[in-house]
Amino acid sequence: MEQIKIEIQNKNKEYRVFIGASATELIEKFIKENHKGKKIVIITDDNIKNICKNSIVKSLKSMNPYLIS
């Protein structure tokens, strides 16, 4: 599956949204390059959280992510 990156801008901030298979790898690389040492929140729906929670937490463990669904 293709990976998609969407940039959303408002007055104060820019947000990036990653969509696609293996997006965890893309997210991990992006966070390490741009937000090392900051708090991380992953927002997803219940279905994806139930399927991918363990792999997300494992791959981003050093960043102590908080998952919201």
Backbone torsions as a table, in degrees:
resi	resn	phi	psi	omega
1	MET	NA	143.3	178.6
2	GLU	-70.1	144.0	174.6
3	GLN	-95.8	137.8	-178.0
4	ILE	-121.8	134.4	175.2
5	LYS	-118.2	126.2	179.9
6	ILE	-116.1	133.1	176.4
7	GLU	-107.1	126.4	-179.7
8	ILE	-116.0	128.5	-179.3
9	GLN	-121.8	141.1	168.7
10	ASN	-129.0	-167.9	-176.8
11	LYS	-57.8	-39.8	-169.6
12	ASN	-103.7	-27.8	-172.0
13	LYS	-144.9	164.0	172.9
14	GLU	-118.6	135.4	-180.0
15	TYR	-119.8	143.8	175.1
16	ARG	-115.0	135.5	179.6
17	VAL	-118.4	128.8	-179.9
18	PHE	-111.4	130.4	-178.1
19	ILE	-131.4	137.0	172.9
20	GLY	136.0	170.3	177.5
21	ALA	-64.9	143.0	-179.5
22	SER	60.3	26.2	178.8
23	ALA	-63.5	-24.4	179.2
24	THR	-57.5	-41.4	179.3
25	GLU	-64.1	-41.9	178.7
26	LEU	-65.0	-42.9	179.4
27	ILE	-63.5	-45.6	-179.2
28	GLU	-58.4	-46.7	179.7
29	LYS	-62.6	-46.0	-179.8
30	PHE	-60.2	-45.8	-178.9
31	ILE	-63.7	-46.0	-179.4
32	LYS	-61.8	-35.3	-178.8
33	GLU	-80.5	-28.8	-170.3
34	ASN	-120.1	-20.6	-172.7
35	HIS	-137.6	30.1	-178.2
36	LYS	-58.4	132.5	178.2
37	GLY	86.1	-1.7	-180.0
38	LYS	-99.5	162.9	177.3
39	LYS	-72.0	141.6	-176.4
40	ILE	-119.8	133.7	174.9
41	VAL	-124.6	128.8	175.5
42	ILE	-108.8	122.7	-179.8
43	ILE	-109.0	127.0	-177.5
44	THR	-149.8	178.0	174.6
45	ASP	-94.7	171.0	-176.9
46	ASP	-60.9	-38.2	-178.4
47	ASN	-62.3	-49.1	-179.5
48	ILE	-67.8	-39.9	178.6
49	LYS	-58.9	-44.5	-179.7
50	ASN	-64.6	-35.3	-178.3
51	ILE	-79.7	-41.2	-168.1
52	CYS	-111.5	-1.4	-173.9
53	LYS	-51.9	-49.8	-176.4
54	ASN	-62.6	-42.9	-179.1
55	SER	-69.8	-36.2	178.2
56	ILE	-65.4	-50.3	-179.0
57	VAL	-62.0	-41.8	-179.6
58	LYS	-63.7	-48.0	-176.6
59	SER	-71.4	-26.6	-179.3
60	LEU	-109.1	16.3	-174.1
61	LYS	-51.6	-43.9	-178.4
62	SER	-64.6	-16.9	-179.3
63	MET	-97.8	-3.8	179.5
64	ASN	47.9	62.5	-176.6
65	PRO	-70.3	153.1	174.4
66	TYR	-110.7	123.5	-178.7
67	LEU	-99.1	130.9	177.2
68	ILE	-121.5	133.6	174.1
69	SER	-136.2	NA	NA
